[in-house]
Amino acid sequence: MANYHYDEAGNMAAYFLISVLVIILLPVTLSSLSSVSSKSPELDSGCQCTPCLQRRADVRRRLRGSLLTPKFTRKTLLIIAGWVAVAFLSFKVGHAELENKVYNPFEILGISTGATEKEIKSHFKKLSRVYHPDKVKATINQTAEDIANHFVDITKAYKSLTDETIRRNWELFGHPDGRQEISMGIALPKWIIEGKNNIWVLGVYGILFGGALPTLVGRWWFGNRQKTKDGINAKTAAAFFKALTDTSGMNEVIGALGKAYRWETTWASSTVGLEELEKQIDDKMGNQWREVKELVAPGGKCEGTEQRALVLLYAHFLRLKISDEALKQEQAKLLLQAPMLLNALLGISAARSWLSPSLMVMRLHAYVMQALLPGKTVAPQAQLPGFDGHVDVSEGKDLASFISRLEDEGDIRITEARKAVEGWSRLDVVDMSFKVIGERLVTPSSIVFLLIKLRLRQPLQGDAPSSVAEKPAKAIREEKEKDEKFLNSRKDAEDIEEGAPAWAHAPHWPGLRKPGWWLVLADDKSNRIVVPPLKISDVPASSPGKERDYRCYKLQFQAPPNVGLFTWKVYLVSDTLVGEESCRDISLKIDDISALNAEEQTAEDEISDPEEDTLAGQMAAMRGGAVKRTLAPEGSEDESSTDEEEQDGADSSDSE
């Protein structure tokens, strides 16, 4: 018969909790450690100017923390608390007394398992003289009952090893008294099921399963419903949709971005230093500042979250110094959130195939990165260390000439300026063309690929060969084979050897930034985007000694259904450097299918027509459609000819 009892000491419950905690904590801890090791970026590569190095050092301190102020996230604290609980429960279990102990008479007598019967009797006599109740004096922590029970245990252990009946009971049932009740422990403290605590236990269950659990599920469900696939609030997406038109300019895009922060972030109640910042912005911008506020809030009544966001955003554009540390942290949070919002805004504009607002959103990325006032023509020199947005545009856009002039003048800013230019990312287009897999011509409604080959070149670096046609015939043939293999793959970018990320020159950006570009195929005459923009990154640097020092990217789309010549433009817009943008004309000629030779047309017909011995071929034949005939095997032709000869012989014999 089983005897059930509750866990009065809490040992079994501790075992249960340790098992559950370890099962949860072990994979979570391992995944966290692996993610930390994989997310720790290499910060030594990229722009080597002093402002960029200082900025990356600040980012490193913010990500890793320091010895005195370590970086702890909520997840890290929960993991640490979980392992502390495991350690405490393990300590408790390790020092707990065992209730269900295996009966071992040798252990009770204190002799080895290999002792003979004579040695057992001799040892029992010694123990009897020492532990007999008549010879033991009770101490403060002992009672007469404890002394008697101890002697009874010694006697039972002795008889278990000497008496045949008792020894058989011990060997069969594990106890000298024979079969014992099976003790089944329940890993719950007894006070949980006591009648006087029922109301409290039911109350806790009701709060957990009737209140907390539905609240968590509801917050998760409705929180997901409020977010779009781009990770922004649904109200923000609706505001973006209403704010953009096909003719929207830079101010309208900034206004839409300013509205988004109403739903995308929470602000501190303190406004220390905000009014002073807005006053400085108003003094520098004048009417332009009031126009921006008018776009965000009609009537110029821009207040609350929109005003706070616009002030911090334009303080960044104008490179104004913020003394309040809390306000500076708010500005960094706002700026780090801006790329996600701009990507969502670009997605809405590109989905409606609007070229002009899409280009404005792309260009705004670079203005945010470099802390320059959007919409204003800016010379590339304004992005160099020691220069600001007031650099004269008439000085030219040639950075190599600008660096040479600074050297000739002995300008003290030349060292940092040269370091920044050496880390400058300027895109070089090696080649671009339209391709159709397996075809030499582009026919109506065919699947077309825009294949473009790109590499990076520093402004101080001389022009490199940009045409693959200058290579030997064998090299060109190998290049074409690699291009065909890439076109047949599902990837948008060709696989290359990955190295350490080269961080872009962005001394005013509060985070890390890799140089990137948008590839856009558009028809500027109709202000329409032909294919949704493709974001490209990890472009290799130019290396003249390398066989293939560029990377291939592709855009896939369906050719127009009509024959003709289509003149489009290919835009390559940088998301990190203002003005690093290229625009090239490209023409797509759509030929009629009759321009293909007879073999190509026959191949297409054979592919399109089903075979006559298939189910599709039989259905097509019943409808009167064209089918591809199946040639009979040679063996069947021989058999049929033999059958015909035999039939002719039979006919001739009958006639005779």
Salt bridges, closest charged atoms under 4 A:
ASP44 OD1 - ARG60 NH2 3.74
ASP58 OD1 - ARG61 NH2 2.17
GLU107 OE2 - LYS101 NZ 3.58
GLU117 OE2 - LYS121 NZ 3.68
ASP134 OD2 - HIS132 ND1 3.57
GLU171 OE2 - ARG167 NE 3.33
ASP177 OD2 - LYS156 NZ 2.96
ASP177 OD2 - HIS175 ND1 3.79
GLU278 OE2 - LYS293 NZ 3.01
ASP282 OD1 - ARG290 NH1 3.07
GLU306 OE2 - ARG262 NH2 2.17
GLU330 OE1 - ARG308 NE 2.79
GLU395 OE1 - ARG405 NH2 3.17
GLU407 OE2 - ARG418 NH2 2.39
GLU409 OE2 - ARG405 NH1 2.90
ASP411 OD2 - ARG413 NH2 2.98
ASP428 OD2 - ARG455 NE 3.03
ASP463 OD1 - ARG457 NH1 3.41
GLU479 OE2 - LYS471 NZ 3.36
GLU479 OE1 - ARG548 NH1 2.18
ASP483 OD2 - LYS453 NZ 2.82
ASP483 OD1 - ARG548 NH2 3.12
GLU494 OE2 - ARG548 NH2 3.02
ASP495 OD2 - LYS491 NZ 2.95
ASP523 OD1 - LYS525 NZ 3.26
ASP538 OD1 - LYS514 NZ 3.13
ASP549 OD2 - ARG455 NH1 3.14
ASP575 OD2 - ARG513 NH2 2.89
ASP575 OD2 - LYS535 NZ 3.07
GLU580 OE2 - ARG426 NH2 2.93
GLU581 OE2 - ARG363 NH2 2.73
ASP585 OD1 - LYS569 NZ 2.52
ASP591 OD1 - LYS589 NZ 3.80
GLU600 OE2 - ARG440 NE 3.40
GLU612 OE1 - ARG629 NH1 3.40
